[in-house]
Amino acid sequence: MNARIINVNAASFGLDAKFDGIVSQFLATEVGETGWTWRDAMEATIERGDVVDIAATPLMRFLQSRVSKGWTWQAAIEASIDAGHQVDLAELPLAAFASDQSVADEEAAESDANEMVADTGWTWGDAIAMRDECRRESIHFGRRRRLH
């Protein structure tokens, strides 16, 4: 295990220390239906040598979203904690928010794919197959392609 990720706390997410409990709860939640927790996924990402984009996590997108006019979830939770209330992540609509976001992401990807077909006549699969074919040719025939 990577020691850098084991010590993740609210400060790692750019949050005040009062959010440590919420961050811990988030890291223990499952990523979709994968069987992985967010902590596992982040550890695997770091071990692979990639960077974790904390701002892109469902927790951070949720905290930055609006709960009502002039209030983000982060500000509302912070006010609740400051007022002495215990905040349980399971009682917040994070799961519904993450689900809505994944549906929106899928719809955007589908729209991009449809736009590519309309613009080029190629699907993403066609483009990837052509890329692979070009790579194979490059390996067999060298970097420069002869046209005659």
Phi and psi restraints in degrees (value plus and minus 20) as a CYANA .aco file:
   2 ASN   PHI    -110.3   -70.3
   2 ASN   PSI     102.7   142.7
   3 ALA   PHI     -85.6   -45.6
   3 ALA   PSI     -46.1    -6.1
   4 ARG   PHI     -84.9   -44.9
   4 ARG   PSI     -53.2   -13.2
   5 ILE   PHI    -109.8   -69.8
   5 ILE   PSI     -46.2    -6.2
   6 ILE   PHI     -81.8   -41.8
   6 ILE   PSI     -49.7    -9.7
   7 ASN   PHI    -113.7   -73.7
   7 ASN   PSI       1.9    41.9
   8 VAL   PHI     -85.4   -45.4
   8 VAL   PSI     112.9   152.9
   9 ASN   PHI    -161.6  -121.6
   9 ASN   PSI    -190.9  -150.9
  10 ALA   PHI     -79.3   -39.3
  10 ALA   PSI     -56.1   -16.1
  11 ALA   PHI     -82.2   -42.2
  11 ALA   PSI     -52.6   -12.6
  12 SER   PHI     -83.0   -43.0
  12 SER   PSI     -48.0    -8.0
  13 PHE   PHI    -113.7   -73.7
  13 PHE   PSI     -17.0    23.0
  14 GLY   PHI      56.7    96.7
  14 GLY   PSI       3.7    43.7
  15 LEU   PHI    -130.2   -90.2
  15 LEU   PSI     140.8   180.8
  16 ASP   PHI     -86.9   -46.9
  16 ASP   PSI     134.8   174.8
  17 ALA   PHI     -78.2   -38.2
  17 ALA   PSI     -43.4    -3.4
  18 LYS   PHI     -85.4   -45.4
  18 LYS   PSI     -33.3     6.7
  19 PHE   PHI    -112.7   -72.7
  19 PHE   PSI     -15.3    24.7
  20 ASP   PHI     -74.6   -34.6
  20 ASP   PSI     -63.7   -23.7
  21 GLY   PHI     -82.7   -42.7
  21 GLY   PSI     -61.3   -21.3
  22 ILE   PHI     -87.2   -47.2
  22 ILE   PSI     -62.4   -22.4
  23 VAL   PHI     -83.3   -43.3
  23 VAL   PSI     -62.0   -22.0
  24 SER   PHI     -81.7   -41.7
  24 SER   PSI     -62.3   -22.3
  25 GLN   PHI     -83.4   -43.4
  25 GLN   PSI     -62.3   -22.3
  26 PHE   PHI     -81.8   -41.8
  26 PHE   PSI     -66.2   -26.2
  27 LEU   PHI     -82.6   -42.6
  27 LEU   PSI     -44.2    -4.2
  28 ALA   PHI    -108.1   -68.1
  28 ALA   PSI     -28.6    11.4
  29 THR   PHI     -99.4   -59.4
  29 THR   PSI     136.1   176.1
  30 GLU   PHI    -100.7   -60.7
  30 GLU   PSI     122.1   162.1
  31 VAL   PHI    -104.1   -64.1
  31 VAL   PSI      83.7   123.7
  32 GLY   PHI      36.7    76.7
  32 GLY   PSI    -151.8  -111.8
  33 GLU   PHI    -136.1   -96.1
  33 GLU   PSI      17.7    57.7
  34 THR   PHI    -107.1   -67.1
  34 THR   PSI     -40.0     0.0
  35 GLY   PHI      67.7   107.7
  35 GLY   PSI     -25.1    14.9
  36 TRP   PHI    -116.0   -76.0
  36 TRP   PSI     126.6   166.6
  37 THR   PHI    -111.1   -71.1
  37 THR   PSI     146.7   186.7
  38 TRP   PHI     -82.3   -42.3
  38 TRP   PSI     -54.9   -14.9
  39 ARG   PHI     -82.1   -42.1
  39 ARG   PSI     -65.6   -25.6
  40 ASP   PHI     -79.0   -39.0
  40 ASP   PSI     -65.4   -25.4
  41 ALA   PHI     -84.0   -44.0
  41 ALA   PSI     -61.1   -21.1
  42 MET   PHI     -88.5   -48.5
  42 MET   PSI     -59.5   -19.5
  43 GLU   PHI     -80.9   -40.9
  43 GLU   PSI     -65.9   -25.9
  44 ALA   PHI     -82.6   -42.6
  44 ALA   PSI     -58.7   -18.7
  45 THR   PHI     -83.1   -43.1
  45 THR   PSI     -65.4   -25.4
  46 ILE   PHI     -88.8   -48.8
  46 ILE   PSI     -60.7   -20.7
  47 GLU   PHI     -82.7   -42.7
  47 GLU   PSI     -51.0   -11.0
  48 ARG   PHI     -95.3   -55.3
  48 ARG   PSI     -31.2     8.8
  49 GLY   PHI      75.1   115.1
  49 GLY   PSI     -13.9    26.1
  50 ASP   PHI    -110.3   -70.3
  50 ASP   PSI     147.9   187.9
  51 VAL   PHI    -122.2   -82.2
  51 VAL   PSI     117.3   157.3
  52 VAL   PHI    -105.8   -65.8
  52 VAL   PSI     102.5   142.5
  53 ASP   PHI    -107.6   -67.6
  53 ASP   PSI      71.8   111.8
  54 ILE   PHI     -77.4   -37.4
  54 ILE   PSI     -59.6   -19.6
  55 ALA   PHI     -83.4   -43.4
  55 ALA   PSI     -43.0    -3.0
  56 ALA   PHI    -108.9   -68.9
  56 ALA   PSI     -24.4    15.6
  57 THR   PHI     -90.0   -50.0
  57 THR   PSI     130.9   170.9
  58 PRO   PHI     -76.5   -36.5
  58 PRO   PSI     -54.9   -14.9
  59 LEU   PHI     -80.9   -40.9
  59 LEU   PSI     -69.2   -29.2
  60 MET   PHI     -89.2   -49.2
  60 MET   PSI     -58.8   -18.8
  61 ARG   PHI     -83.9   -43.9
  61 ARG   PSI     -58.2   -18.2
  62 PHE   PHI     -84.9   -44.9
  62 PHE   PSI     -67.7   -27.7
  63 LEU   PHI     -82.6   -42.6
  63 LEU   PSI     -50.2   -10.2
  64 GLN   PHI    -105.2   -65.2
  64 GLN   PSI     -31.1     8.9
  65 SER   PHI     -96.9   -56.9
  65 SER   PSI     140.7   180.7
  66 ARG   PHI    -104.7   -64.7
  66 ARG   PSI     113.3   153.3
  67 VAL   PHI    -115.3   -75.3
  67 VAL   PSI     -54.7   -14.7
  68 SER   PHI    -180.5  -140.5
  68 SER   PSI     156.4   196.4
  69 LYS   PHI     -75.7   -35.7
  69 LYS   PSI     100.1   140.1
  70 GLY   PHI      63.9   103.9
  70 GLY   PSI     -24.0    16.0
  71 TRP   PHI    -141.9  -101.9
  71 TRP   PSI     110.4   150.4
  72 THR   PHI    -114.0   -74.0
  72 THR   PSI     144.8   184.8
  73 TRP   PHI     -81.3   -41.3
  73 TRP   PSI     -56.7   -16.7
  74 GLN   PHI     -80.9   -40.9
  74 GLN   PSI     -66.4   -26.4
  75 ALA   PHI     -85.3   -45.3
  75 ALA   PSI     -60.3   -20.3
  76 ALA   PHI     -85.7   -45.7
  76 ALA   PSI     -63.1   -23.1
  77 ILE   PHI     -86.1   -46.1
  77 ILE   PSI     -62.0   -22.0
  78 GLU   PHI     -81.4   -41.4
  78 GLU   PSI     -62.0   -22.0
  79 ALA   PHI     -84.0   -44.0
  79 ALA   PSI     -59.2   -19.2
  80 SER   PHI     -84.1   -44.1
  80 SER   PSI     -63.8   -23.8
  81 ILE   PHI     -84.7   -44.7
  81 ILE   PSI     -62.7   -22.7
  82 ASP   PHI     -82.7   -42.7
  82 ASP   PSI     -49.4    -9.4
  83 ALA   PHI    -102.1   -62.1
  83 ALA   PSI     -20.1    19.9
  84 GLY   PHI      74.3   114.3
  84 GLY   PSI     -11.3    28.7
  85 HIS   PHI    -105.7   -65.7
  85 HIS   PSI     127.2   167.2
  86 GLN   PHI    -104.4   -64.4
  86 GLN   PSI     112.1   152.1
  87 VAL   PHI    -132.1   -92.1
  87 VAL   PSI     102.1   142.1
  88 ASP   PHI    -127.6   -87.6
  88 ASP   PSI     102.4   142.4
  89 LEU   PHI     -78.9   -38.9
  89 LEU   PSI     -52.3   -12.3
  90 ALA   PHI     -84.9   -44.9
  90 ALA   PSI     -43.3    -3.3
  91 GLU   PHI    -108.0   -68.0
  91 GLU   PSI     -27.0    13.0
  92 LEU   PHI    -114.2   -74.2
  92 LEU   PSI     136.2   176.2
  93 PRO   PHI    -101.3   -61.3
  93 PRO   PSI      17.6    57.6
  94 LEU   PHI     -83.5   -43.5
  94 LEU   PSI     -63.3   -23.3
  95 ALA   PHI     -81.9   -41.9
  95 ALA   PSI     -63.6   -23.6
  96 ALA   PHI     -85.4   -45.4
  96 ALA   PSI     -59.9   -19.9
  97 PHE   PHI     -82.4   -42.4
  97 PHE   PSI     -67.4   -27.4
  98 ALA   PHI     -83.1   -43.1
  98 ALA   PSI     -59.7   -19.7
  99 SER   PHI     -83.6   -43.6
  99 SER   PSI     -65.1   -25.1
 100 ASP   PHI     -81.6   -41.6
 100 ASP   PSI     -59.7   -19.7
 101 GLN   PHI     -86.0   -46.0
 101 GLN   PSI     -59.7   -19.7
 102 SER   PHI     -88.6   -48.6
 102 SER   PSI     -55.8   -15.8
 103 VAL   PHI     -85.0   -45.0
 103 VAL   PSI     -63.1   -23.1
 104 ALA   PHI     -83.9   -43.9
 104 ALA   PSI     -59.6   -19.6
 105 ASP   PHI     -84.5   -44.5
 105 ASP   PSI     -61.4   -21.4
 106 GLU   PHI     -84.5   -44.5
 106 GLU   PSI     -61.4   -21.4
 107 GLU   PHI     -85.0   -45.0
 107 GLU   PSI     -58.5   -18.5
 108 ALA   PHI     -85.9   -45.9
 108 ALA   PSI     -61.0   -21.0
 109 ALA   PHI     -85.1   -45.1
 109 ALA   PSI     -60.4   -20.4
 110 GLU   PHI     -84.1   -44.1
 110 GLU   PSI     -60.7   -20.7
 111 SER   PHI     -83.0   -43.0
 111 SER   PSI     -62.3   -22.3
 112 ASP   PHI     -81.8   -41.8
 112 ASP   PSI     -62.0   -22.0
 113 ALA   PHI     -84.7   -44.7
 113 ALA   PSI     -62.7   -22.7
 114 ASN   PHI     -84.1   -44.1
 114 ASN   PSI     -58.7   -18.7
 115 GLU   PHI     -85.4   -45.4
 115 GLU   PSI     -58.8   -18.8
 116 MET   PHI     -84.2   -44.2
 116 MET   PSI     -63.6   -23.6
 117 VAL   PHI     -82.6   -42.6
 117 VAL   PSI     -62.6   -22.6
 118 ALA   PHI     -85.5   -45.5
 118 ALA   PSI     -58.8   -18.8
 119 ASP   PHI     -97.9   -57.9
 119 ASP   PSI     -59.5   -19.5
 120 THR   PHI    -135.4   -95.4
 120 THR   PSI     -40.4    -0.4
 121 GLY   PHI      62.7   102.7
 121 GLY   PSI     -20.2    19.8
 122 TRP   PHI    -128.0   -88.0
 122 TRP   PSI     125.7   165.7
 123 THR   PHI    -111.0   -71.0
 123 THR   PSI     149.5   189.5
 124 TRP   PHI     -80.8   -40.8
 124 TRP   PSI     -58.1   -18.1
 125 GLY   PHI     -80.9   -40.9
 125 GLY   PSI     -61.8   -21.8
 126 ASP   PHI     -79.8   -39.8
 126 ASP   PSI     -65.6   -25.6
 127 ALA   PHI     -83.9   -43.9
 127 ALA   PSI     -61.2   -21.2
 128 ILE   PHI     -88.0   -48.0
 128 ILE   PSI     -60.3   -20.3
 129 ALA   PHI     -81.9   -41.9
 129 ALA   PSI     -61.6   -21.6
 130 MET   PHI     -85.3   -45.3
 130 MET   PSI     -60.5   -20.5
 131 ARG   PHI     -79.8   -39.8
 131 ARG   PSI     -66.0   -26.0
 132 ASP   PHI     -82.6   -42.6
 132 ASP   PSI     -61.0   -21.0
 133 GLU   PHI     -83.1   -43.1
 133 GLU   PSI     -62.4   -22.4
 134 CYS   PHI     -83.6   -43.6
 134 CYS   PSI     -58.5   -18.5
 135 ARG   PHI     -84.8   -44.8
 135 ARG   PSI     -62.8   -22.8
 136 ARG   PHI     -81.5   -41.5
 136 ARG   PSI     -64.8   -24.8
 137 GLU   PHI     -81.5   -41.5
 137 GLU   PSI     -60.2   -20.2
 138 SER   PHI     -82.9   -42.9
 138 SER   PSI     -59.7   -19.7
 139 ILE   PHI     -87.2   -47.2
 139 ILE   PSI     -63.6   -23.6
 140 HIS   PHI     -97.1   -57.1
 140 HIS   PSI     -57.6   -17.6
 141 PHE   PHI    -132.8   -92.8
 141 PHE   PSI     -14.9    25.1
 142 GLY   PHI      70.7   110.7
 142 GLY   PSI     156.5   196.5
 143 ARG   PHI     -90.7   -50.7
 143 ARG   PSI     -53.1   -13.1
 144 ARG   PHI    -112.4   -72.4
 144 ARG   PSI     111.8   151.8
 145 ARG   PHI    -113.6   -73.6
 145 ARG   PSI     108.3   148.3
 146 ARG   PHI    -111.2   -71.2
 146 ARG   PSI     111.0   151.0
 147 LEU   PHI    -119.1   -79.1
 147 LEU   PSI     -22.4    17.6
